[in-house]
Every structure is written in C-alpha cells, then in structure tokens.
C-alpha cells in the first residue's frame, strides 16, 4: 500500500475534518482529545481561507483514505520569519509504520521551499514514540513546560523541540 503526501485542498476539507475527529477522539497523547474540539469542515475551510499564506497542511493517504497530517504555521512578523511551527498527527491504527517520518520529512521539504531555516514543535513528554521520532530526525529539546497539561493519570510536561533545516 503506497502512501502519498499532498497539500490539503478545498475538495478535501470534509475528509480532513473527519480525519481530525478520528485522531482526536482516540488520542490520549494530544492536548486535544476525547472529541473535545468541535470543529466543522466549514470552520476548517474558513481558517484555511483566512490563513492561506501562513497555514499549510499536508495530508498522508493511501487507497483506504486519509492516514495523518502535518500542519505548518509560518509567522507573519518579520523578526520571526524563517521559522515554522508544526503539528503532526497520525491515526492510531497507522502509527509506527513510517507515516509520521514521511510527514515530517515532507514538512521539512515544504518549509525549506518556503525559506524556513528552523522548525519548532511541542510534544507531551509521555508521548515517548513521538519524542524518539523527533530526536531521530534531528530535533533537539529547547525547553520544557513542567506539568503544563492535565492528563487522566496526573500531569504531563510539554517538551519544546526544534531543528535547523
């Protein structure tokens, strides 16, 4: 099964909204989980139109449908240009199959093509698989917000990571 990565387009909005709901409803490793976010396809469309120059989303899919995504946010302020902030998520049933790596590498290529020199992200410390993935790809820890997120089993730290590309 070949996985392809492509930019989110208007025709994908409702499938993308469904993907986000699926991921967030089953994910304990994300800040948003358990279906907390109530974001419709129309809301995603509005944000996509309003932020079209600064927010870019890449989708990973195979013949069965959408598997995951990575979103990059490029800052609008001149002093921060050259940076990009990213979020990445993959369906639980497809984690550990290289899709996160493919999305991260695609995001880095996209960021380079848009003149970014640095990518940053946040990850919960208990999401050890993601932390190891980012370290393997050359991201380094820049800081830690202690007990910043309340989880079912207590509190978790937010680890801030970045990579110069």
Secondary structure, DSSP 8 states (H G I E B T S, - for coil): ---EEEE--GGGHHHHHHHHHHHHHH-SSSSS-TT-----HHHHHHHHHHTTTTEEEEEEEETTEEEEEEEEEE--SGGGTTEEEEEEEE-GGGTTSSHHHHHHHHHHHHHHHTT--EEEEEEETT-HHHHHHHHHTT-EEEEEEEEEEEETTEEEEEEEEEEE-
